[in-house]
Structure formats: C-alpha cells, structure tokens
Amino acid sequence: MEHSVHPLPFDLPSNIQELAAPQLLGALWNWFLYGALVVQFYVYIYNFPRDNKYIKLLVYGIFFLETVQTVLSGADLYYWFAAGFGNVDQLTSPFFSFLDVSIMGAVVSLCVQFFFVYRISILSEKRSRWLLVCLIICLLSITGALAAFAVGIFSHISDGFLEGKGLEIFEMTWIIANTLSDLLIASSMLYHLRRIWTNDGNLSSYILVSIVRLTVETNLVTTTASIAALLMVALYPDKNWYLCPTYVLGKLYSNTLLVSLNNRISIRDSYEALEGVVDRQAVTVPGSGRSEATKDATTLVAEKA
C-alpha cells in the first residue's frame, strides 16, 4: 500500500537553513555550556563553603540567572522548531530570546567583568593609573550592557530579527564594547603576570602567576566569541548569523568566572605538594615589620583570588 505525501501548507524559502541554523546551533551550545556550568557550580559549593559572602552571592546569583536563561532558551527552541515548524514568521521572531540572549546575557557579562576589574584593582594595589584603567573597563562594560538592553527591547518591539534593520548600531556597540572590555582585562592581567613573575620568584608569586595566567586564557575565550559575533554583524548585517555566538556569550562568561574561582583547588594542591620541597615562605604585610606581622602564601592568594 502506497502512502501519499502531503505537501506542506506553506512554501519554505530557499535559505531556510540560514534562518534556522544560528538559533539552533546557538541554543544547543548554550545547553551544552549549562551542563559544564552545573559541574563547575557543584565543584565550587563543595570546595569553598566558607568563601567570601559577596563572592558566593555573585556565584549563586549568576547560576540562578543562567538556569532561568537555559529554561527560556528551551522555550525558544520549542517555539521556533516545534510549535512553529516551517513557519518563517515564527522562526524570525525573537520570542523569549530578546530577554535570555540580549538582556540576561548582558547582566551576566557585566557582573563577571566587574569581578575581574576588582581583581585587577587588587593586583595593582589600587594605584591611581590602574584605577583609571578599571574605570575605563567599567564604562565600556556598562556601555555594552546598555546597548545589549537596547537590542533586546527593540527586537522585541519590532518582533523580528530581520525587521530591526536599525539595530545594527546597537549590536555593533554591544559587541565592540564587550570585546574592548575583555581585551583590556586580558592585557591588564598579562601585564601583572609579567610583573609578578619578573619581580619576585618566590612561592606566593608562582601561585599568583597561575591565577593570572588562567584569567588571561579564559578571557581570550570570551574575546574570541565577541570578535566572531562582531565579524558576523559587520560582514553580514542582513542575516542573523551573529545570534549563534551571542547566544552563548553569557554562558562563556559564567563558566569563566567559576573556572577562575575553582582553579584555587589546583593551586592549593600545588602549594601543598611544593611545601614538602620548599620551605614555607612568609610574605610581609605592606607597612608592617616582618617579625611582627606575616601572612603565608596561601592566605595572600586567598585574598587576591
């Protein structure tokens, strides 16, 4: 018995794959990175129950936001590829992505960038020129977040990725500001990496170098994703390809934060291993006598982490 094939009640455009692929791939990578984030979050709460309350508030808040964002991205997938299967109008409609990609992603990236600004201020011992660098990074981060909010709000109002042709300026501002912030963070950390390593070769400096090096490496990941999104907006302004990298930006930032914090586990283990070979080193507290007030390397690193 032969089964007749019924044609779809609508015509699909020839470029349907270009419309569908960015959302699909971005959402899939978003879910994948959420799985990695869950593991990192578990490692954090297991190993650092007595961490600074503000750091814990930051971690718990970001994890909550990312959980909500992941649920909303699942609703996006259902709307685009299940309830709206083959419907181009639904496929090009933002649905919840105006909130979970642009707005929530901007909040996460802003918080993480502020965290690294705090680290830079600590490593630089709050010297005036570095406070100026921190201020510039903060202004760029806020500018990027506001531009991302504008992208989300106006794409929701226009009810379409492709209808909002005037959004390119906000998209470019969002991505360029994020990229510059990440580059400044990475270059500042790289400077301090070199300074710490060349000025002092003791054990505490070795541990701090490990922290700074990982920060540079993880910031390069978010910078690469931002540059990829920037190129897609600049080279293909009439397409929605930029959605793929921007969909995962928030998850990249949140994973970067937790990887950086959890790296203290390996640093702690390295210190314990080296302690049996190298004499325990004491670091003098600035402004106090060495014989009266000292802090060991692990305490110093805990403060600067």
C-alpha positions as CSV (number, residue, x, y, z in Angstrom):
1,M,0.0,0.0,0.0
2,E,1.5,3.3,-1.0
3,H,1.4,6.3,1.3
4,S,0.7,9.6,-0.3
5,V,3.0,12.5,0.7
6,H,1.0,15.6,1.6
7,P,2.8,18.9,0.7
8,L,3.3,21.5,3.4
9,P,0.5,24.1,3.6
10,F,3.2,26.8,3.1
11,D,6.2,27.4,1.0
12,L,9.7,27.3,2.6
13,P,12.2,29.8,1.5
14,S,15.3,28.6,-0.3
15,N,17.5,30.0,2.5
16,I,15.6,28.3,5.4
17,Q,18.9,26.7,6.7
18,E,20.5,30.2,7.0
19,L,17.5,31.3,9.1
20,A,17.3,28.3,11.3
21,A,20.9,27.3,11.9
22,P,22.1,30.2,14.0
23,Q,19.3,29.8,16.6
24,L,19.5,26.0,16.6
25,L,23.3,25.8,17.0
26,G,23.4,28.7,19.5
27,A,20.8,27.1,21.7
28,L,22.4,23.7,21.5
29,W,25.8,25.1,22.6
30,N,24.0,27.1,25.3
31,W,22.6,23.9,26.8
32,F,26.0,22.2,26.5
33,L,27.7,25.0,28.3
34,Y,25.0,25.0,31.0
35,G,25.9,21.4,31.7
36,A,29.6,22.5,32.2
37,L,28.4,25.3,34.4
38,V,26.4,22.9,36.7
39,V,29.6,20.8,37.2
40,Q,31.6,23.9,37.9
41,F,28.9,25.2,40.4
42,Y,28.9,21.8,42.2
43,V,32.7,21.9,42.5
44,Y,32.6,25.4,43.9
45,I,29.9,24.9,46.6
46,Y,31.6,21.6,47.6
47,N,35.1,23.1,47.9
48,F,34.5,26.7,49.0
49,P,31.6,26.7,51.5
50,R,33.4,29.4,53.6
51,D,34.2,31.7,50.7
52,N,33.6,35.5,50.9
53,K,29.9,36.2,51.2
54,Y,30.0,38.6,48.3
55,I,31.7,36.1,46.0
56,K,29.2,33.5,47.0
57,L,26.3,35.9,46.3
58,L,27.8,36.6,42.8
59,V,28.2,32.9,42.0
60,Y,24.7,31.9,43.3
61,G,23.1,34.9,41.5
62,I,24.8,34.1,38.2
63,F,23.9,30.4,38.4
64,F,20.3,31.3,39.1
65,L,20.2,33.7,36.1
66,E,21.8,31.1,33.9
67,T,19.3,28.4,35.0
68,V,16.4,30.7,34.1
69,Q,18.1,31.6,30.8
70,T,18.5,28.0,29.9
71,V,14.8,27.2,30.5
72,L,13.8,30.2,28.4
73,S,16.1,29.1,25.6
74,G,14.3,25.7,25.7
75,A,11.1,27.6,25.2
76,D,12.6,29.4,22.3
77,L,13.6,26.1,20.6
78,Y,10.0,24.8,21.1
79,Y,8.5,28.0,19.7
80,W,10.8,28.1,16.6
81,F,11.2,24.4,15.7
82,A,8.2,22.6,17.2
83,A,5.1,24.8,17.5
84,G,6.3,27.0,14.6
85,F,7.9,24.2,12.4
86,G,8.3,25.6,8.9
87,N,6.7,28.9,9.8
88,V,9.2,31.6,8.8
89,D,7.3,34.3,10.7
90,Q,7.9,32.4,14.0
91,L,11.4,31.4,13.0
92,T,12.4,35.1,12.6
93,S,10.5,36.2,15.8
94,P,12.6,36.7,18.9
95,F,10.1,35.1,21.3
96,F,12.0,35.0,24.6
97,S,15.4,35.4,23.1
98,F,15.2,39.2,23.4
99,L,15.4,38.5,27.1
100,D,17.5,35.4,27.5
101,V,20.2,36.3,24.9
102,S,20.5,40.1,25.0
103,I,19.3,41.3,28.4
104,M,20.2,38.4,30.7
105,G,23.4,37.7,28.8
106,A,24.4,41.4,29.3
107,V,23.7,41.2,33.0
108,V,25.9,38.1,33.4
109,S,28.8,39.6,31.3
110,L,28.6,42.9,33.3
111,C,28.9,41.1,36.6
112,V,31.8,38.9,35.5
113,Q,33.7,41.8,34.0
114,F,33.2,43.8,37.2
115,F,34.6,40.8,39.1
116,F,37.8,40.9,37.0
117,V,38.0,44.6,37.4
118,Y,38.1,44.0,41.2
119,R,40.9,41.5,40.7
120,I,42.9,44.0,38.6
121,S,42.5,46.7,41.3
122,I,43.7,44.2,44.0
123,L,46.7,43.0,41.9
124,S,47.7,46.6,41.1
125,E,47.4,47.6,44.8
126,K,44.9,50.3,43.7
127,R,47.5,52.5,42.1
128,S,45.9,55.6,40.5
129,R,46.8,54.7,36.9
130,W,45.3,51.3,37.3
131,L,42.2,52.7,38.9
132,L,41.8,54.7,35.7
133,V,42.1,51.5,33.6
134,C,39.5,49.9,35.9
135,L,37.2,52.9,35.4
136,I,37.6,52.6,31.6
137,I,36.7,48.9,31.7
138,C,33.7,49.6,33.8
139,L,32.4,52.3,31.4
140,L,32.9,50.0,28.4
141,S,31.1,47.2,30.2
142,I,28.2,49.4,31.2
143,T,28.0,50.8,27.6
144,G,27.9,47.2,26.2
145,A,25.2,46.2,28.7
146,L,23.0,49.2,27.8
147,A,23.5,48.5,24.1
148,A,22.5,44.9,24.6
149,F,19.4,46.0,26.6
150,A,18.5,48.2,23.6
151,V,19.0,45.3,21.2
152,G,16.7,43.2,23.3
153,I,14.0,45.8,23.8
154,F,13.8,47.0,20.2
155,S,14.0,43.5,18.7
156,H,11.0,42.6,20.9
157,I,9.1,45.7,19.8
158,S,9.9,45.0,16.1
159,D,9.0,41.3,16.7
160,G,11.7,40.1,14.3
161,F,15.4,39.5,13.9
162,L,15.4,40.7,10.3
163,E,13.0,43.5,10.6
164,G,15.1,45.6,13.0
165,K,17.5,46.9,10.5
166,G,18.2,50.0,12.6
167,L,19.6,47.8,15.4
168,E,23.0,47.3,13.7
169,I,24.4,50.3,15.6
170,F,23.3,48.9,18.9
171,E,24.5,45.4,18.0
172,M,27.9,46.8,17.0
173,T,28.1,48.9,20.1
174,W,27.2,46.0,22.3
175,I,29.8,43.6,20.8
176,I,32.6,46.2,20.3
177,A,32.3,47.4,23.9
178,N,32.4,43.8,25.2
179,T,35.4,43.0,23.1
180,L,37.3,46.1,24.2
181,S,36.5,45.3,27.9
182,D,37.8,41.7,27.5
183,L,40.9,42.9,25.7
184,L,41.7,45.4,28.4
185,I,41.1,42.8,31.1
186,A,43.3,40.3,29.4
187,S,46.1,42.8,28.7
188,S,46.0,44.2,32.2
189,M,46.2,40.7,33.7
190,L,49.0,39.9,31.2
191,Y,51.0,42.9,32.5
192,H,50.6,41.9,36.1
193,L,51.5,38.3,35.1
194,R,54.8,39.6,33.8
195,R,55.4,42.0,36.7
196,I,54.8,39.4,39.4
197,W,57.0,36.8,37.6
198,T,59.9,39.1,37.0
199,N,59.9,41.0,40.3
200,D,59.7,38.1,42.7
201,G,60.3,34.4,42.2
202,N,59.0,33.1,45.5
203,L,56.3,30.5,46.0
204,S,53.5,33.0,46.5
205,S,54.4,34.7,43.3
206,Y,54.3,31.4,41.5
207,I,50.8,30.8,42.8
208,L,49.6,34.2,41.8
209,V,51.0,33.8,38.3
210,S,48.9,30.6,38.0
211,I,45.8,32.6,38.8
212,V,46.6,35.4,36.5
213,R,47.5,33.1,33.6
214,L,44.2,31.3,33.8
215,T,42.4,34.6,33.9
216,V,44.1,35.7,30.7
217,E,43.3,32.4,29.0
218,T,39.7,32.3,29.9
219,N,39.2,36.0,28.9
220,L,40.6,35.2,25.5
221,V,37.7,32.7,25.0
222,T,35.1,35.3,25.6
223,T,37.0,37.8,23.4
224,T,37.1,35.3,20.6
225,A,33.4,34.8,20.7
226,S,32.8,38.5,20.8
227,I,35.1,39.1,17.8
228,A,33.2,36.3,15.9
229,A,29.9,38.0,16.6
230,L,31.3,41.3,15.5
231,L,32.6,40.0,12.2
232,M,29.2,38.4,11.5
233,V,27.4,41.7,12.2
234,A,29.8,43.7,10.1
235,L,30.1,41.3,7.2
236,Y,26.5,40.0,7.1
237,P,24.3,42.7,8.5
238,D,21.2,41.4,6.7
239,K,21.5,38.0,8.3
240,N,21.0,36.7,11.8
241,W,24.3,34.7,12.0
242,Y,25.5,36.8,14.9
243,L,22.9,35.0,17.1
244,C,25.0,31.9,17.3
245,P,28.0,33.4,19.2
246,T,25.9,35.9,21.2
247,Y,23.6,33.1,22.3
248,V,26.5,31.5,24.3
249,L,28.3,34.7,25.5
250,G,26.5,34.7,28.8
251,K,27.4,31.0,29.4
252,L,31.1,31.6,28.4
253,Y,31.3,34.5,31.0
254,S,29.7,32.5,33.8
255,N,31.9,29.4,33.1
256,T,34.9,31.8,33.0
257,L,34.1,33.1,36.5
258,L,33.7,29.6,38.0
259,V,36.7,28.1,36.3
260,S,38.7,31.0,37.7
261,L,37.4,30.5,41.2
262,N,37.7,26.7,41.1
263,N,41.3,27.0,39.9
264,R,42.2,27.6,43.5
265,I,41.8,23.9,44.1
266,S,44.7,23.0,41.9
267,I,46.7,25.9,43.3
268,R,46.1,24.7,46.8
269,D,47.2,21.2,45.9
270,S,50.3,22.6,44.1
271,Y,51.1,24.6,47.2
272,E,50.8,21.5,49.5
273,A,53.0,19.5,47.1
274,L,55.7,22.2,46.9
275,E,55.5,22.8,50.6
276,G,57.4,19.5,51.2
277,V,60.2,20.6,48.9
278,V,60.4,24.3,49.5
279,D,60.5,25.9,53.0
280,R,57.2,27.6,53.8
281,Q,57.5,31.2,52.7
282,A,56.2,34.1,54.6
283,V,55.1,37.3,52.9
284,T,55.4,40.6,54.8
285,V,52.2,42.7,55.1
286,P,52.9,46.1,53.5
287,G,53.6,48.7,56.2
288,S,54.4,46.2,59.0
289,G,57.5,44.6,60.3
290,R,58.4,41.2,59.0
291,S,59.0,39.8,62.5
292,E,55.6,41.1,63.8
293,A,53.1,40.5,61.0
294,T,53.4,38.0,58.2
295,K,51.0,36.1,56.0
296,D,51.8,32.8,54.3
297,A,51.4,32.3,50.6
298,T,48.0,30.6,50.8
299,T,46.5,33.4,52.8
300,L,47.8,36.0,50.3
301,V,46.4,34.1,47.4
302,A,43.0,33.7,49.0
303,E,42.8,37.5,49.4
304,K,43.8,38.2,45.8
305,A,41.7,35.4,44.3
